[in-house]
């Protein structure tokens, strides 16, 4: 194993610079700057908020473009600063500054590797915003509690990155946790990023709901769908849609609304059912439910096309029955992805939204499988 010395630092910085330039070219930072200028002009229009949906879309895309540009500029500045500090340290024989450069090179390598993952998102729908659906599986009340833990995990992940989210529906379980939930992550490339999280998640722990303190294994399903856009042509005729309205409720059946504002949509040909109760009005809930239903139909069409292309071979990657990650809290502490073999020994941090390393490993694993295929 070769030993890295200060003499290697200039070449390492040069390699990091070349990698970052390649990423800047792939992400087309110049186009991002043009997009940002155009979106800033749209955002300053006095009538922007006359159409709230459009206003939110403009602001979301502006926030994303600004964030990506800022990220690239910070990395570029850090490489330049490290190079200058190295020159000064060598000229003055400052060993402390040389050590500082060594630490910064390691940190830059990790930061640039994380950004590089974005260049692997080149699928047809990868640039879309995402709809995430979580459903409690086998395991009774523990599964319902686990589903709520996963919901918090992904919402905390989005919060850490400054990504806006919107919860469309939450169906609470009677004792604790939730039966299901659907929420949106409203930032470009959310679908490409989060789609590797689709599948069955497993939790092993001493059940807090078992008075005998026995170990319990429970499951929850995560489904990630791309948000539908106008070009997708997902039309739903009125005669294929059944609409039911009911009163919204909170945990334990507690009423949170005194009017019948919650909406349940049933797509008659497929039997797909979507509910939404988090908006204040019935019209808003129906519009949100329709967006989720369209996303489910788009995902169904996409899966059918993939199956057809593969002949009789069913592609189950990311399906509800595909167990992909285990969260073990007893008898030891570990979270392990069963596809990539990536694991960490701090479940508390993971449940608090620290899932980037799992997502990055999943994206690289998926890309490798695509190349192999």
C-alpha positions as CSV (number, residue, x, y, z in Angstrom):
1,X,0.0,0.0,0.0
2,X,1.5,3.3,-1.1
3,X,1.9,6.1,1.5
4,X,0.5,9.5,0.5
5,X,2.9,12.4,1.1
6,X,2.6,16.2,0.7
7,X,4.4,15.7,-2.7
8,X,1.3,14.0,-3.9
9,X,-1.1,16.8,-3.0
10,X,-0.8,18.8,-6.2
11,X,-1.7,15.8,-8.3
12,X,-4.6,15.0,-6.0
13,X,-5.9,18.5,-6.3
14,X,-5.5,18.4,-10.1
15,X,-7.5,15.1,-10.2
16,X,-10.2,16.6,-8.1
17,X,-10.3,19.6,-10.3
18,X,-10.7,17.5,-13.4
19,X,-13.5,15.4,-11.8
20,X,-15.3,18.6,-10.8
21,X,-15.0,20.0,-14.4
22,X,-16.5,16.8,-15.8
23,X,-19.4,17.1,-13.3
24,X,-19.9,20.7,-14.2
25,X,-20.1,19.7,-17.9
26,X,-22.5,16.9,-17.3
27,X,-24.8,19.0,-15.1
28,X,-24.4,21.9,-17.6
29,X,-23.9,24.6,-15.0
30,X,-24.0,27.3,-17.6
31,X,-27.5,26.2,-18.5
32,X,-28.4,26.2,-14.8
33,X,-27.3,29.8,-14.6
34,X,-29.4,30.8,-17.6
35,X,-32.4,28.9,-16.0
36,X,-31.8,30.6,-12.7
37,X,-31.9,34.1,-14.4
38,X,-35.1,33.2,-16.3
39,X,-36.8,31.9,-13.1
40,X,-35.7,34.9,-11.1
41,X,-37.5,37.1,-13.7
42,X,-40.6,35.0,-13.5
43,X,-40.5,35.0,-9.7
44,X,-40.4,38.8,-9.7
45,X,-43.6,39.1,-11.8
46,X,-46.3,41.0,-9.7
47,X,-49.0,38.5,-10.8
48,X,-47.0,35.4,-10.0
49,X,-49.2,34.3,-7.0
50,X,-52.4,34.7,-9.0
51,X,-51.7,31.1,-9.9
52,X,-50.4,29.4,-6.8
53,X,-49.5,26.1,-8.4
54,X,-47.3,27.9,-10.9
55,X,-45.8,30.1,-8.3
56,X,-44.8,27.2,-6.2
57,X,-43.3,25.4,-9.2
58,X,-41.3,28.5,-10.2
59,X,-40.0,29.0,-6.7
60,X,-39.2,25.3,-6.3
61,X,-37.2,25.2,-9.5
62,X,-35.5,28.5,-8.7
63,X,-34.4,27.2,-5.3
64,X,-33.1,24.0,-6.9
65,X,-31.1,25.8,-9.6
66,X,-29.7,28.3,-7.0
67,X,-28.7,25.4,-4.7
68,X,-27.0,23.4,-7.4
69,X,-25.0,26.5,-8.7
70,X,-24.0,27.4,-5.1
71,X,-22.9,23.8,-4.5
72,X,-20.7,23.8,-7.6
73,X,-19.2,27.2,-6.8
74,X,-18.4,26.2,-3.2
75,X,-16.5,23.1,-4.4
76,X,-14.6,25.1,-7.0
77,X,-13.7,27.7,-4.4
78,X,-12.5,25.0,-1.9
79,X,-10.2,23.4,-4.5
80,X,-8.8,26.8,-5.4
81,X,-8.3,27.7,-1.7
82,X,-6.6,24.4,-1.0
83,X,-4.2,24.9,-3.8
84,X,-3.3,28.4,-2.6
85,X,-2.9,27.2,1.0
86,X,-0.6,24.4,-0.1
87,X,1.6,26.8,-2.0
88,X,1.9,29.1,1.0
89,X,2.5,26.2,3.4
90,X,5.3,24.7,1.3
91,X,6.9,28.2,0.8
92,X,6.9,28.8,4.6
93,X,7.5,25.2,5.7
94,X,4.2,25.3,7.7
95,X,3.5,21.7,8.7
96,X,0.2,22.6,10.3
97,X,-1.2,24.1,7.1
98,X,0.1,21.1,5.1
99,X,-1.9,18.9,7.5
100,X,-4.9,21.1,7.0
101,X,-4.6,20.7,3.2
102,X,-4.4,16.9,3.6
103,X,-7.7,16.9,5.6
104,X,-9.4,19.2,3.1
105,X,-8.3,16.9,0.2
106,X,-10.0,14.0,1.9
107,X,-13.2,16.0,2.6
108,X,-13.3,17.4,-1.0
109,X,-13.0,13.9,-2.4
110,X,-16.0,12.8,-0.4
111,X,-18.0,15.9,-1.3
112,X,-17.2,15.6,-5.0
113,X,-18.1,11.9,-5.0
114,X,-21.5,12.7,-3.5
115,X,-22.2,15.3,-6.3
116,X,-20.9,12.9,-8.9
117,X,-23.8,10.6,-8.1
118,X,-26.2,13.1,-9.7
119,X,-24.6,12.5,-13.0
120,X,-25.8,8.9,-12.9
121,X,-29.4,10.0,-13.0
122,X,-30.2,9.8,-16.7
123,X,-33.4,7.8,-16.7
124,X,-36.5,9.0,-18.6
125,X,-38.3,10.3,-15.4
126,X,-35.2,10.8,-13.2
127,X,-35.5,14.6,-13.4
128,X,-39.0,14.7,-12.0
129,X,-40.3,15.5,-8.6
130,X,-41.3,12.5,-6.5
131,X,-44.4,11.0,-4.9
132,X,-43.6,8.7,-2.0
133,X,-46.1,6.2,-0.6
134,X,-45.4,4.3,2.6
135,X,-47.6,1.4,3.7
136,X,-47.5,-0.7,6.9
137,X,-47.0,-4.4,6.1
138,X,-46.9,-7.5,8.3
139,X,-46.2,-7.0,12.0
140,X,-49.3,-5.4,13.4
141,X,-48.9,-2.3,15.5
142,X,-45.1,-2.5,15.2
143,X,-45.4,-2.3,11.4
144,X,-47.7,0.8,11.7
145,X,-45.1,2.4,14.0
146,X,-42.3,1.4,11.6
147,X,-44.2,3.0,8.7
148,X,-44.4,6.3,10.7
149,X,-40.7,6.1,11.5
150,X,-39.9,5.8,7.8
151,X,-42.2,8.7,6.9
152,X,-40.3,10.9,9.5
153,X,-37.0,9.6,8.1
154,X,-37.7,10.7,4.6
155,X,-39.2,14.0,5.6
156,X,-36.2,14.7,7.8
157,X,-33.9,13.8,4.8
158,X,-35.8,16.3,2.7
159,X,-35.6,18.9,5.4
160,X,-31.8,18.4,5.8
161,X,-31.4,19.3,2.1
162,X,-33.9,22.1,2.1
163,X,-36.3,20.3,-0.2
164,X,-40.0,21.3,0.1
165,X,-42.5,18.5,0.8
166,X,-46.3,18.2,0.9
167,X,-48.2,15.5,2.7
168,X,-51.3,14.5,0.7
169,X,-52.7,11.8,2.9
170,X,-52.0,10.1,6.2
171,X,-54.2,7.1,7.4
172,X,-53.4,6.6,11.1
173,X,-53.6,3.2,12.8
174,X,-55.8,2.7,15.9
175,X,-53.1,2.1,18.5
176,X,-50.0,3.8,17.1
177,X,-48.3,4.7,13.9
178,X,-50.0,4.8,10.5
179,X,-51.5,2.5,8.0
180,X,-50.3,4.5,5.0
181,X,-49.2,7.9,3.9
182,X,-48.5,9.7,0.6
183,X,-46.3,12.8,0.3
184,X,-44.5,14.8,-2.4
185,X,-40.9,15.9,-2.6
186,X,-41.0,19.0,-4.7
187,X,-37.6,19.4,-6.2
188,X,-36.1,18.3,-9.6
189,X,-34.5,14.9,-9.6
190,X,-36.3,13.8,-6.4
191,X,-37.7,10.8,-8.3
192,X,-34.3,9.7,-9.7
193,X,-32.8,10.1,-6.3
194,X,-35.4,8.4,-4.2
195,X,-36.5,5.7,-6.6
196,X,-33.8,3.4,-5.3
197,X,-35.7,3.5,-1.9
198,X,-38.6,1.6,-3.4
199,X,-39.2,-1.9,-1.9
200,X,-39.8,-3.6,1.4
201,X,-38.1,-2.4,4.5
202,X,-37.7,-4.6,7.6
203,X,-37.4,-3.7,11.2
204,X,-36.1,-6.0,14.0
205,X,-36.4,-4.8,17.6
206,X,-37.7,-5.4,21.1
207,X,-41.3,-4.3,20.6
208,X,-42.3,-1.4,22.8
209,X,-45.9,-2.6,22.4
210,X,-45.3,-6.1,23.8
211,X,-45.6,-6.3,27.6
212,X,-43.4,-9.4,27.6
213,X,-40.6,-7.6,25.8
214,X,-40.2,-10.0,23.0
215,X,-38.3,-9.3,19.8
216,X,-40.5,-8.4,16.8
217,X,-39.9,-8.3,13.1
218,X,-42.1,-6.0,11.1
219,X,-42.3,-4.7,7.5
220,X,-43.3,-1.6,5.6
221,X,-43.4,-1.0,1.9
222,X,-42.0,2.1,0.2
223,X,-43.2,3.1,-3.3
224,X,-41.7,6.1,-5.2
225,X,-43.4,7.5,-8.3
226,X,-42.5,10.3,-10.7
227,X,-44.9,13.3,-10.7
228,X,-47.0,13.4,-13.9
229,X,-46.4,16.1,-16.4
230,X,-48.5,17.3,-19.3
231,X,-46.4,15.4,-21.8
232,X,-47.4,12.1,-20.2
233,X,-51.0,12.1,-21.5
234,X,-52.5,10.3,-18.5
235,X,-56.1,10.9,-19.2
236,X,-58.8,9.5,-16.9
237,X,-62.3,9.5,-18.3
238,X,-65.0,10.5,-15.8
239,X,-66.8,7.1,-16.3
240,X,-63.7,5.3,-15.1
241,X,-63.5,7.3,-11.8
242,X,-65.5,6.8,-8.7
243,X,-65.4,9.7,-6.2
244,X,-66.3,9.4,-2.5
245,X,-66.1,12.2,0.1
246,X,-65.9,11.8,3.8
247,X,-64.8,13.6,7.0
248,X,-61.1,13.9,7.6
249,X,-59.8,12.3,10.8
250,X,-56.6,12.3,12.8
251,X,-54.9,9.8,15.1
252,X,-57.2,7.5,17.0
253,X,-60.1,8.5,14.9
254,X,-60.2,12.0,16.3
255,X,-62.0,14.4,13.9
256,X,-59.9,17.1,12.5
257,X,-62.5,18.5,10.1
258,X,-66.2,19.2,10.6
259,X,-67.0,19.1,6.9
260,X,-66.8,16.3,4.3
261,X,-63.6,17.6,2.7
262,X,-61.6,14.3,2.4
263,X,-61.7,12.6,-1.0
264,X,-61.3,9.0,-2.0
265,X,-60.8,8.3,-5.8
266,X,-61.2,4.8,-7.2
267,X,-60.0,4.0,-10.7
268,X,-62.5,1.4,-11.7
269,X,-60.5,-0.4,-14.5
270,X,-57.5,-1.1,-12.3
271,X,-59.0,-0.9,-8.8
272,X,-56.4,1.6,-7.7
273,X,-57.7,3.7,-4.7
274,X,-56.2,7.0,-3.7
275,X,-57.2,9.2,-0.8
276,X,-56.4,12.8,0.2
277,X,-57.5,14.6,3.3
278,X,-54.7,17.1,4.2
279,X,-56.0,20.1,2.3
280,X,-58.7,22.3,3.7
281,X,-61.2,22.1,0.8
282,X,-62.8,19.2,-1.0
283,X,-61.7,20.6,-4.4
284,X,-58.0,20.9,-3.2
285,X,-58.1,17.3,-1.9
286,X,-59.6,16.0,-5.2
287,X,-56.9,17.8,-7.2
288,X,-54.2,16.4,-5.0
289,X,-55.7,12.9,-5.1
290,X,-56.0,13.1,-8.9
291,X,-52.2,13.9,-9.2
292,X,-51.4,10.9,-7.1
293,X,-53.7,8.6,-9.1
294,X,-52.1,9.8,-12.4
295,X,-48.7,9.1,-10.9
296,X,-49.7,5.6,-10.0
297,X,-51.2,5.0,-13.4
298,X,-48.0,6.3,-15.0
299,X,-45.9,4.0,-12.8
300,X,-48.1,1.1,-13.7
301,X,-47.8,1.9,-17.4
302,X,-44.0,2.2,-17.1
303,X,-43.7,-1.2,-15.3
304,X,-45.9,-2.8,-18.0
305,X,-43.7,-1.4,-20.7
306,X,-40.5,-2.7,-18.9
307,X,-42.1,-6.2,-18.5
308,X,-43.1,-6.3,-22.1
309,X,-39.6,-5.3,-23.3
310,X,-38.1,-8.0,-21.1
311,X,-40.5,-10.6,-22.5
312,X,-41.7,-13.1,-19.9
313,X,-39.1,-12.0,-17.4
314,X,-40.8,-9.9,-14.7
315,X,-38.7,-7.0,-13.4
316,X,-39.3,-6.9,-9.7
317,X,-36.6,-4.5,-8.7
318,X,-38.1,-1.9,-6.4
319,X,-41.4,-3.7,-6.2
320,X,-43.5,-4.0,-3.0
321,X,-42.4,-7.6,-2.4
322,X,-38.7,-6.8,-2.9
323,X,-37.0,-6.8,0.5
324,X,-34.2,-4.3,0.2
325,X,-33.1,-3.0,3.6
326,X,-33.0,-4.2,7.2
327,X,-33.0,-2.0,10.3
328,X,-31.8,-4.0,13.3
329,X,-32.1,-2.5,16.8
330,X,-31.7,-5.8,18.7
331,X,-29.6,-7.8,19.5
332,X,-27.2,-5.5,17.8
333,X,-27.4,-2.1,16.1
334,X,-27.2,-2.0,12.3
335,X,-28.9,-0.8,9.1
336,X,-27.9,-2.9,6.1
337,X,-29.0,-2.6,2.4
338,X,-29.4,-6.1,1.1
339,X,-28.7,-5.1,-2.5
340,X,-25.6,-3.1,-2.2
341,X,-24.3,-4.6,1.0
342,X,-23.8,-1.1,2.4
343,X,-24.3,-0.9,6.1
344,X,-23.9,1.4,9.1
345,X,-24.0,0.8,12.8
346,X,-26.1,3.9,13.8
347,X,-29.8,3.3,13.2
348,X,-30.7,6.4,15.2
349,X,-28.9,8.7,12.8
350,X,-30.5,6.9,9.8
351,X,-34.0,7.3,11.2
352,X,-33.2,11.0,11.7
353,X,-32.8,11.4,8.0
354,X,-29.1,10.4,7.4
355,X,-29.8,8.2,4.4
356,X,-27.7,9.9,1.7
357,X,-25.0,7.1,1.8
358,X,-27.7,4.4,1.3
359,X,-29.2,6.4,-1.6
360,X,-25.8,7.0,-3.3
361,X,-24.9,3.3,-3.0
362,X,-28.3,2.4,-4.4
363,X,-27.9,4.7,-7.4
364,X,-24.4,3.4,-8.2
365,X,-25.7,-0.2,-7.8
366,X,-28.6,0.5,-10.2
367,X,-26.3,2.1,-12.7
368,X,-23.9,-0.9,-12.6
369,X,-26.8,-3.3,-13.1
370,X,-28.0,-1.3,-16.1
371,X,-24.5,-1.3,-17.6
372,X,-24.2,-5.0,-17.0
373,X,-27.6,-5.7,-18.6
